[in-house]
Amino acid sequence: MIRTEMATRSTTREQKGVPVSALVVAVVVILGAGLFVYLDRVSRRPPPPPPALTSDAKAYVRSLQLTDVQMQKHESYLKQDVVEITGKIGNRGNRVLHEVEINCVFYNPYGEVVLRERVPIVSERGGGLAPGEVKAFRLAFDDIPDSWNQVLPQLVIADIVFG
């Protein structure tokens, strides 16, 4: 029995194939490549669309009023064109608002959308917006495509979060 054990041990030693370290490296490389492909595909997916206005928010949009909306274009310190949109938002309704977001839609001369950006104009951090209150807002854009028609973008209420 001792002879057969020794014979099996000696044949296992002689049958050494690929070193274990090479197998480990191969497995790590394959897993790394798989992870890279997965992350690359995930990063290319478009983000999910933001949620639509709730029925309460749709009904309350009539109670919000944008006034004194103006647009200015100037050059930043980094020699970039910056478009600033300023204005005021008033709450003529009877509910406290924690957040209000708008979609700023920029068009080219042919009426095609060249940029749609969703930005907050009222936030909880800024104190929200109480009934009867009017607050100023300022939006800055430095990434508008050159094909933009240089006209004030369309401002559409995108989201309302009630207090």
N, CA, C and O of each residue as an XYZ file, in Angstrom:
652
protein
N       0.814     -1.178      0.000
C       0.000      0.000      0.000
C       0.868      1.255      0.000
O       0.515      2.256     -0.625
N       1.967      1.206      0.677
C       2.877      2.350      0.718
C       3.446      2.595     -0.668
O       3.615      3.742     -1.083
N       3.738      1.531     -1.376
C       4.304      1.694     -2.712
C       3.307      2.370     -3.658
O       3.710      3.225     -4.447
N       2.032      2.018     -3.603
C       1.057      2.650     -4.498
C       0.861      4.124     -4.155
O       0.678      4.943     -5.055
N       0.896      4.476     -2.861
C       0.795      5.893     -2.479
C       1.976      6.668     -3.016
O       1.810      7.759     -3.560
N       3.167      6.113     -2.870
C       4.362      6.781     -3.360
C       4.337      6.887     -4.879
O       4.817      7.869     -5.445
N       3.785      5.888     -5.528
C       3.715      5.904     -6.990
C       2.745      6.981     -7.455
O       3.014      7.678     -8.434
N       1.602      7.124     -6.753
C       0.661      8.169     -7.136
C       1.226      9.551     -6.870
O       1.010     10.470     -7.660
N       1.944      9.712     -5.772
C       2.551     11.016     -5.471
C       3.587     11.389     -6.523
O       3.659     12.537     -6.962
N       4.375     10.420     -6.915
C       5.423     10.726     -7.890
C       4.815     11.025     -9.257
O       5.344     11.865     -9.984
N       3.719     10.365     -9.626
C       3.108     10.670    -10.924
C       2.402     12.020    -10.884
O       2.357     12.718    -11.897
N       1.847     12.403     -9.730
C       1.226     13.728     -9.644
C       2.285     14.807     -9.756
O       2.051     15.831    -10.398
N       3.400     14.612     -9.171
C       4.473     15.608     -9.279
C       4.953     15.731    -10.719
O       5.272     16.826    -11.181
N       5.002     14.617    -11.419
C       5.477     14.637    -12.799
C       4.436     15.239    -13.730
O       4.800     15.779    -14.775
N       3.152     15.166    -13.386
C       2.104     15.646    -14.268
C       1.804     17.132    -14.073
O       0.755     17.607    -14.509
N       2.674     17.847    -13.449
C       2.463     19.284    -13.259
C       2.224     19.930    -14.610
O       2.999     19.734    -15.546
N       1.148     20.703    -14.710
C       0.825     21.390    -15.955
C       1.065     22.872    -15.771
O       2.196     23.316    -15.570
N       0.003     23.620    -15.839
C       0.037     25.071    -15.715
C       0.188     25.430    -14.239
O      -0.528     24.889    -13.397
N       1.113     26.336    -13.916
C       1.272     26.735    -12.510
C       0.000     27.411    -11.982
O      -0.731     28.056    -12.733
N      -0.243     27.255    -10.709
C      -1.427     27.827    -10.061
C      -1.433     29.349    -10.207
O      -2.489     29.938    -10.435
N      -0.289     29.985    -10.082
C      -0.227     31.442    -10.185
C      -0.674     31.922    -11.565
O      -1.298     32.978    -11.671
N      -0.373     31.178    -12.610
C      -0.809     31.548    -13.957
C      -2.327     31.439    -14.072
O      -2.963     32.271    -14.720
N      -2.909     30.418    -13.448
C      -4.364     30.284    -13.449
C      -5.031     31.439    -12.714
O      -6.046     31.970    -13.163
N      -4.454     31.817    -11.590
C      -5.005     32.937    -10.810
C      -4.941     34.214    -11.636
O      -5.913     34.968    -11.678
N      -3.821     34.468    -12.287
C      -3.680     35.670    -13.121
C      -4.702     35.641    -14.255
O      -5.327     36.660    -14.547
N      -4.878     34.489    -14.896
C      -5.840     34.376    -15.989
C      -7.259     34.662    -15.509
O      -8.006     35.369    -16.184
N      -7.636     34.123    -14.360
C      -8.977     34.356    -13.807
C      -9.165     35.842    -13.487
O     -10.219     36.407    -13.782
N      -8.161     36.475    -12.892
C      -8.258     37.901    -12.553
C      -8.393     38.740    -13.820
O      -9.186     39.681    -13.854
N      -7.634     38.413    -14.854
C      -7.715     39.159    -16.117
C      -9.095     38.991    -16.748
O      -9.676     39.966    -17.225
N      -9.620     37.783    -16.756
C     -10.944     37.542    -17.343
C     -12.024     38.275    -16.559
O     -12.906     38.894    -17.154
N     -11.968     38.213    -15.237
C     -12.947     38.941    -14.414
C     -12.821     40.441    -14.614
O     -13.830     41.140    -14.697
N     -11.600     40.942    -14.691
C     -11.384     42.375    -14.916
C     -11.938     42.825    -16.252
O     -12.570     43.877    -16.341
N     -11.707     42.037    -17.295
C     -12.231     42.374    -18.620
C     -13.762     42.347    -18.610
O     -14.401     43.222    -19.194
N     -14.343     41.359    -17.956
C     -15.803     41.285    -17.860
C     -16.378     42.482    -17.112
O     -17.395     43.044    -17.519
N     -15.732     42.867    -16.027
C     -16.184     44.035    -15.261
C     -16.072     45.309    -16.096
O     -16.961     46.160    -16.054
N     -14.992     45.441    -16.846
C     -14.806     46.618    -17.701
C     -15.921     46.707    -18.740
O     -16.500     47.776    -18.937
N     -16.227     45.591    -19.406
C     -17.276     45.582    -20.428
C     -18.626     45.926    -19.796
O     -19.394     46.700    -20.367
N     -18.919     45.366    -18.635
C     -20.181     45.660    -17.943
C     -20.286     47.145    -17.594
O     -21.300     47.778    -17.889
N     -19.246     47.704    -16.967
C     -19.277     49.118    -16.581
C     -19.340     50.030    -17.795
O     -19.981     51.079    -17.750
N     -18.679     49.640    -18.879
C     -18.722     50.440    -20.096
C     -20.148     50.492    -20.654
O     -20.615     51.553    -21.067
N     -20.824     49.367    -20.666
C     -22.205     49.335    -21.165
C     -23.142     50.113    -20.258
O     -24.022     50.824    -20.743
N     -22.968     49.988    -18.952
C     -23.830     50.709    -18.009
C     -23.643     52.214    -18.158
O     -24.613     52.968    -18.086
N     -22.403     52.659    -18.366
C     -22.158     54.101    -18.473
C     -22.713     54.686    -19.763
O     -22.943     55.893    -19.838
N     -22.931     53.869    -20.769
C     -23.458     54.363    -22.048
C     -24.981     54.434    -22.077
O     -25.555     55.024    -22.993
N     -25.632     53.845    -21.095
C     -27.093     53.898    -21.048
C     -27.530     55.315    -20.718
O     -26.937     55.962    -19.854
N     -28.557     55.803    -21.395
C     -29.054     57.128    -21.034
C     -29.707     57.080    -19.649
O     -30.281     56.059    -19.271
N     -29.624     58.167    -18.899
C     -30.256     58.161    -17.580
C     -31.774     58.055    -17.728
O     -32.333     58.478    -18.740
N     -32.429     57.497    -16.735
C     -33.878     57.384    -16.833
C     -34.509     58.779    -16.836
O     -33.994     59.693    -16.192
N     -35.610     58.942    -17.552
C     -36.238     60.259    -17.583
C     -36.738     60.645    -16.197
O     -37.176     59.785    -15.432
N     -36.673     61.927    -15.870
C     -37.182     62.348    -14.569
C     -38.686     62.116    -14.498
O     -39.365     62.092    -15.525
N     -39.203     61.947    -13.289
C     -40.638     61.678    -13.160
C     -41.471     62.853    -13.666
O     -41.059     64.010    -13.576
N     -42.630     62.537    -14.191
C     -43.544     63.564    -14.684
C     -44.229     64.261    -13.511
O     -44.216     63.773    -12.381
N     -44.820     65.397    -13.806
C     -45.564     66.124    -12.778
C     -46.718     65.270    -12.259
O     -47.402     64.597    -13.030
N     -46.924     65.306    -10.955
C     -48.077     64.617    -10.374
C     -49.339     65.400    -10.724
O     -49.259     66.540    -11.181
N     -50.472     64.806    -10.515
C     -51.731     65.507    -10.830
C     -51.903     66.737     -9.945
O     -52.411     67.761    -10.403
N     -51.482     66.647     -8.667
C     -51.531     67.821     -7.779
C     -50.643     68.937     -8.318
O     -51.038     70.103     -8.339
N     -49.433     68.566     -8.758
C     -48.496     69.566     -9.270
C     -49.017     70.197    -10.555
O     -48.888     71.405    -10.750
N     -49.607     69.383    -11.435
C     -50.164     69.923    -12.679
C     -51.244     70.960    -12.382
O     -51.304     72.013    -13.016
N     -52.084     70.647    -11.420
C     -53.155     71.580    -11.065
C     -52.589     72.846    -10.420
O     -53.151     73.930    -10.576
N     -51.464     72.706     -9.689
C     -50.906     73.853     -8.958
C     -50.069     74.773     -9.850
O     -49.788     75.907     -9.462
N     -49.672     74.314    -11.019
C     -48.847     75.136    -11.920
C     -49.509     76.474    -12.199
O     -48.820     77.482    -12.356
N     -50.826     76.501    -12.263
C     -51.556     77.769    -12.504
C     -51.321     78.786    -11.393
O     -51.500     79.987    -11.598
N     -50.917     78.304    -10.207
C     -50.688     79.196     -9.068
C     -49.274     79.768     -9.043
O     -48.963     80.606     -8.196
N     -48.428     79.334     -9.946
C     -47.057     79.847    -10.005
C     -46.947     80.861    -11.126
O     -47.553     80.709    -12.187
N     -46.170     81.889    -10.876
C     -46.027     82.944    -11.871
C     -44.555     83.314    -12.020
O     -43.900     83.695    -11.050
N     -44.043     83.199    -13.244
C     -42.689     83.654    -13.554
C     -42.779     85.074    -14.094
O     -43.514     85.336    -15.046
N     -42.030     85.992    -13.483
C     -42.049     87.391    -13.908
C     -40.618     87.914    -14.028
O     -39.670     87.308    -13.528
N     -40.492     89.050    -14.700
C     -39.214     89.755    -14.860
C     -38.106     88.840    -15.385
O     -36.946     88.977    -14.998
N     -38.466     87.915    -16.258
C     -37.479     86.985    -16.794
C     -36.642     87.710    -17.844
O     -37.164     88.281    -18.802
N     -35.326     87.669    -17.633
C     -34.389     88.333    -18.548
C     -33.212     87.400    -18.819
O     -32.918     86.486    -18.049
N     -32.560     87.663    -19.928
C     -31.409     86.844    -20.296
C     -30.244     87.764    -20.636
O     -30.410     88.776    -21.317
N     -29.061     87.393    -20.148
C     -27.830     88.125    -20.456
C     -26.771     87.125    -20.858
O     -26.726     86.004    -20.352
N     -25.919     87.548    -21.775
C     -24.808     86.698    -22.194
C     -23.532     87.480    -21.940
O     -23.422     88.643    -22.330
N     -22.566     86.842    -21.285
C     -21.280     87.493    -21.043
C     -20.168     86.449    -21.056
O     -20.431     85.248    -21.116
N     -18.953     86.912    -21.000
C     -17.798     86.019    -21.030
C     -17.263     85.835    -19.611
O     -17.117     86.798    -18.858
N     -16.974     84.584    -19.265
C     -16.462     84.298    -17.927
C     -14.960     84.554    -17.870
O     -14.336     84.890    -18.876
N     -14.393     84.390    -16.680
C     -12.955     84.556    -16.497
C     -12.162     83.544    -17.309
O     -11.002     83.775    -17.649
N     -12.796     82.428    -17.614
C     -12.132     81.376    -18.378
C     -12.370     81.525    -19.881
O     -12.123     80.601    -20.656
N     -12.851     82.699    -20.277
C     -13.116     83.017    -21.686
C     -14.198     82.119    -22.291
O     -14.150     81.790    -23.477
N     -15.168     81.728    -21.470
C     -16.310     80.934    -21.921
C     -17.535     81.834    -21.962
O     -17.690     82.723    -21.125
N     -18.411     81.600    -22.945
C     -19.672     82.323    -22.968
C     -20.594     81.745    -21.909
O     -20.789     80.532    -21.830
N     -21.161     82.632    -21.092
C     -22.098     82.218    -20.049
C     -23.411     82.955    -20.292
O     -23.437     84.177    -20.432
N     -24.491     82.193    -20.338
C     -25.822     82.774    -20.481
C     -26.486     82.701    -19.121
O     -26.595     81.629    -18.525
N     -26.931     83.854    -18.633
C     -27.627     83.914    -17.342
C     -29.086     84.285    -17.572
O     -29.405     85.226    -18.299
N     -29.948     83.528    -16.940
C     -31.378     83.820    -16.981
C     -31.785     84.174    -15.562
O     -31.594     83.381    -14.640
N     -32.338     85.347    -15.390
C     -32.785     85.799    -14.074
C     -34.286     86.077    -14.143
O     -34.847     86.330    -15.209
N     -34.896     86.021    -13.001
C     -36.317     86.315    -12.937
C     -36.839     86.120    -11.536
O     -36.076     85.962    -10.583
N     -38.147     86.135    -11.427
C     -38.806     85.944    -10.138
C     -39.896     84.897    -10.309
O     -40.516     84.782    -11.367
N     -40.112     84.138     -9.241
C     -41.212     83.181     -9.222
C     -42.106     83.531     -8.042
O     -41.637     83.732     -6.922
N     -43.392     83.600     -8.315
C     -44.362     83.919     -7.277
C     -45.303     82.762     -7.037
O     -45.691     82.054     -7.966
N     -45.666     82.577     -5.779
C     -46.594     81.525     -5.389
C     -47.923     82.176     -5.036
O     -48.079     82.713     -3.939
N     -48.883     82.133     -5.957
C     -50.205     82.719     -5.723
C     -51.183     81.705     -5.143
O     -52.364     82.005     -4.968
N     -50.692     80.507     -4.846
C     -51.553     79.465     -4.300
C     -51.564     79.487     -2.785
O     -51.122     80.453     -2.162
N     -52.075     78.410     -2.192
C     -52.205     78.338     -0.734
C     -51.340     77.238     -0.115
O     -51.562     76.856      1.034
N     -50.359     76.727     -0.859
C     -49.510     75.648     -0.349
C     -48.054     76.094     -0.307
O     -47.597     76.881     -1.136
N     -47.342     75.567      0.685
C     -45.908     75.825      0.807
C     -45.179     74.893     -0.167
O     -45.510     73.713     -0.275
N     -44.187     75.436     -0.868
C     -43.425     74.644     -1.821
C     -41.994     74.487     -1.321
O     -41.337     75.468     -0.974
N     -41.516     73.245     -1.288
C     -40.126     72.991     -0.902
C     -39.201     73.104     -2.109
O     -38.085     73.612     -2.000
N     -39.671     72.627     -3.257
C     -38.858     72.653     -4.465
C     -39.715     72.935     -5.685
O     -40.860     72.494     -5.786
N     -39.122     73.687     -6.615
C     -39.710     73.872     -7.934
C     -38.561     73.745     -8.930
O     -37.548     74.434     -8.811
N     -38.723     72.863     -9.909
C     -37.724     72.699    -10.958
C     -38.354     73.065    -12.287
O     -39.546     72.850    -12.509
N     -37.531     73.624    -13.170
C     -38.023     73.942    -14.507
C     -37.120     73.299    -15.549
O     -35.939     73.049    -15.311
N     -37.710     73.038    -16.709
C     -36.945     72.623    -17.877
C     -36.669     73.872    -18.692
O     -37.591     74.606    -19.048
N     -35.403     74.114    -18.988
C     -35.017     75.194    -19.886
C     -34.741     74.538    -21.228
O     -33.841     73.708    -21.351
N     -35.518     74.915    -22.230
C     -35.420     74.275    -23.538
C     -34.886     75.300    -24.541
O     -35.536     76.305    -24.831
N     -33.691     75.023    -25.061
C     -33.033     75.893    -26.024
C     -33.238     75.313    -27.429
O     -33.150     74.101    -27.625
N     -33.511     76.187    -28.399
C     -33.793     75.762    -29.771
C     -32.764     76.333    -30.735
O     -32.082     77.310    -30.427
N     -32.659     75.710    -31.911
C     -31.847     76.268    -32.985
C     -32.758     77.103    -33.890
O     -33.964     77.148    -33.646
N     -32.230     77.763    -34.921
C     -33.085     78.605    -35.784
C     -34.199     77.833    -36.495
O     -35.164     78.442    -36.957
N     -34.085     76.521    -36.591
C     -35.098     75.711    -37.265
C     -36.159     75.182    -36.308
O     -37.023     74.402    -36.709
N     -36.101     75.597    -35.051
C     -37.082     75.169    -34.068
C     -36.801     73.807    -33.455
O     -37.665     73.243    -32.784
N     -35.599     73.268    -33.675
C     -35.237     71.971    -33.109
C     -34.564     72.173    -31.759
O     -33.811     73.127    -31.567
N     -34.840     71.270    -30.829
C     -34.247     71.357    -29.490
C     -32.750     71.047    -29.574
O     -32.353     70.008    -30.101
N     -31.922     71.961    -29.048
C     -30.473     71.722    -29.011
C     -29.987     71.451    -27.591
O     -28.916     70.876    -27.397
N     -30.778     71.866    -26.598
C     -30.422     71.588    -25.208
C     -31.678     71.660    -24.354
O     -32.474     72.592    -24.473
N     -31.843     70.666    -23.494
C     -32.932     70.658    -22.518
C     -32.276     70.372    -21.176
O     -31.684     69.313    -20.971
N     -32.389     71.323    -20.278
C     -31.750     71.142    -18.976
C     -32.762     71.424    -17.874
O     -33.471     72.430    -17.897
N     -32.809     70.516    -16.916
C     -33.730     70.639    -15.778
C     -32.963     71.230    -14.612
O     -31.944     70.681    -14.190
N     -33.453     72.357    -14.085
C     -32.744     73.062    -13.023
C     -33.729     73.524    -11.943
O     -34.876     73.857    -12.243
N     -33.273     73.543    -10.687
C     -34.145     74.042     -9.610
C     -34.148     75.569     -9.569
O     -33.111     76.207     -9.752
N     -35.320     76.143     -9.327
C     -35.389     77.587     -9.109
C     -35.862     77.907     -7.693
O     -35.714     79.036     -7.225
N     -36.427     76.918     -7.020
C     -36.781     77.024     -5.604
C     -36.268     75.745     -4.953
O     -36.462     74.647     -5.474
N     -35.608     75.903     -3.805
C     -35.127     74.710     -3.105
C     -35.392     74.855     -1.617
O     -35.562     75.960     -1.101
N     -35.424     73.727     -0.947
C     -35.648     73.723      0.500
C     -34.494     74.438      1.204
O     -34.684     75.121      2.210
N     -33.299     74.263      0.651
C     -32.116     74.910      1.233
C     -32.246     76.440      1.196
O     -31.751     77.142      2.078
N     -32.924     76.935      0.156
C     -33.143     78.380      0.034
C     -34.366     78.862      0.782
O     -34.716     80.040      0.701
N     -35.022     77.975      1.509
C     -36.160     78.385      2.323
C     -37.504     78.066      1.716
O     -38.529     78.407      2.306
N     -37.545     77.430      0.568
C     -38.830     77.100     -0.043
C     -39.547     78.340     -0.524
O     -38.948     79.405     -0.667
N     -40.834     78.192     -0.773
C     -41.651     79.302     -1.265
C     -43.026     79.222     -0.607
O     -43.812     78.315     -0.880
N     -43.293     80.178      0.254
C     -44.560     80.207      0.987
C     -45.659     80.822      0.122
O     -45.365     81.494     -0.867
N     -46.918     80.596      0.486
C     -48.021     81.230     -0.249
C     -47.883     82.754     -0.229
O     -47.600     83.346      0.812
N     -48.084     83.373     -1.380
C     -47.993     84.823     -1.493
C     -46.569     85.349     -1.623
O     -46.380     86.547     -1.833
N     -45.580     84.500     -1.506
C     -44.177     84.927     -1.555
C     -43.665     84.961     -2.999
O     -44.115     84.203     -3.858
N     -42.704     85.870     -3.236
C     -42.028     85.984     -4.525
C     -40.532     85.900     -4.258
O     -40.013     86.594     -3.383
N     -39.837     85.051     -5.013
C     -38.387     84.904     -4.852
C     -37.701     85.065     -6.198
O     -38.234     84.693     -7.243
N     -36.505     85.629     -6.140
C     -35.694     85.783     -7.346
C     -34.933     84.488     -7.610
O     -34.608     83.741     -6.688
N     -34.655     84.239     -8.885
C     -33.814     83.100     -9.259
C     -32.804     83.535    -10.311
O     -33.005     84.513    -11.032
N     -31.726     82.788    -10.377
C     -30.657     83.043    -11.353
C     -30.156     81.697    -11.850
O     -29.786     80.832    -11.057
N     -30.144     81.526    -13.151
C     -29.678     80.291    -13.769
C     -28.530     80.621    -14.705
O     -28.631     81.550    -15.507
N     -27.449     79.879    -14.614
C     -26.298     80.117    -15.481
C     -26.045     78.877    -16.327
O     -26.075     77.753    -15.826
N     -25.796     79.096    -17.615
C     -25.526     78.013    -18.558
C     -24.237     78.330    -19.314
O     -24.084     79.421    -19.864
N     -23.319     77.376    -19.337
C     -22.080     77.578    -20.089
C     -21.850     76.477    -21.119
O     -20.774     76.391    -21.711
N     -22.852     75.645    -21.330
C     -22.697     74.512    -22.248
C     -23.730     74.500    -23.363
O     -24.070     73.434    -23.877
N     -24.230     75.658    -23.742
C     -25.236     75.734    -24.796
C     -24.530     75.581    -26.151
O     -23.534     76.260    -26.401
N     -25.025     74.711    -27.019
C     -24.391     74.517    -28.325
C     -24.401     75.804    -29.164
O     -25.268     76.664    -29.005
N     -23.430     75.904    -30.042
C     -23.318     77.083    -30.912
C     -24.512     77.231    -31.846
O     -24.774     78.325    -32.346
N     -25.233     76.148    -32.084
C     -26.376     76.201    -32.997
C     -27.612     76.838    -32.359
O     -28.647     76.960    -33.013
N     -27.518     77.242    -31.098
C     -28.639     77.872    -30.394
C     -29.040     79.154    -31.109
O     -28.178     79.864    -31.627
N     -30.317     79.458    -31.147
C     -30.835     80.617    -31.874
C     -30.724     81.946    -31.114
O     -31.224     82.963    -31.595
N     -30.088     81.961    -29.957
C     -29.837     83.172    -29.156
C     -31.106     83.806    -28.596
O     -31.090     84.970    -28.197
N     -32.198     83.059    -28.562
C     -33.469     83.549    -28.039
C     -33.675     82.941    -26.654
O     -33.205     81.839    -26.372
N     -34.383     83.674    -25.793
C     -34.709     83.171    -24.459
C     -35.303     81.775    -24.572
O     -36.226     81.561    -25.358
N     -34.788     80.815    -23.796
C     -35.324     79.449    -23.898
C     -36.744     79.368    -23.346
O     -37.208     80.247    -22.619
N     -37.406     78.295    -23.716
C     -38.730     78.020    -23.170
C     -38.537     77.516    -21.742
O     -37.728     76.619    -21.504
N     -39.270     78.084    -20.801
C     -39.182     77.692    -19.390
C     -40.480     76.981    -19.016
O     -41.561     77.567    -19.070
N     -40.357     75.703    -18.636
C     -41.528     74.878    -18.348
C     -41.363     74.272    -16.957
O     -40.332     73.676    -16.649
N     -42.393     74.431    -16.119
C     -42.347     73.822    -14.782
C     -42.252     72.307    -14.945
O     -43.095     71.691    -15.598
N     -41.210     71.708    -14.342
C     -40.953     70.276    -14.483
C     -41.325     69.488    -13.241
O     -41.710     68.323    -13.338
N     -41.212     70.120    -12.057
C     -41.484     69.380    -10.823
C     -41.823     70.357     -9.705
O     -41.261     71.449     -9.622
N     -42.736     69.951     -8.862
C     -43.098     70.722     -7.679
C     -43.134     69.750     -6.508
O     -43.788     68.709     -6.568
N     -42.419     70.108     -5.437
C     -42.446     69.304     -4.205
C     -43.119     70.159     -3.141
O     -42.626     71.228     -2.783
N     -44.241     69.680     -2.644
C     -45.015     70.434     -1.669
C     -44.478     70.214     -0.257
O     -43.898     69.171      0.045
N     -44.683     71.219      0.607
C     -44.217     71.145      1.994
C     -45.233     70.537      2.900
O     -44.990     70.405      4.099
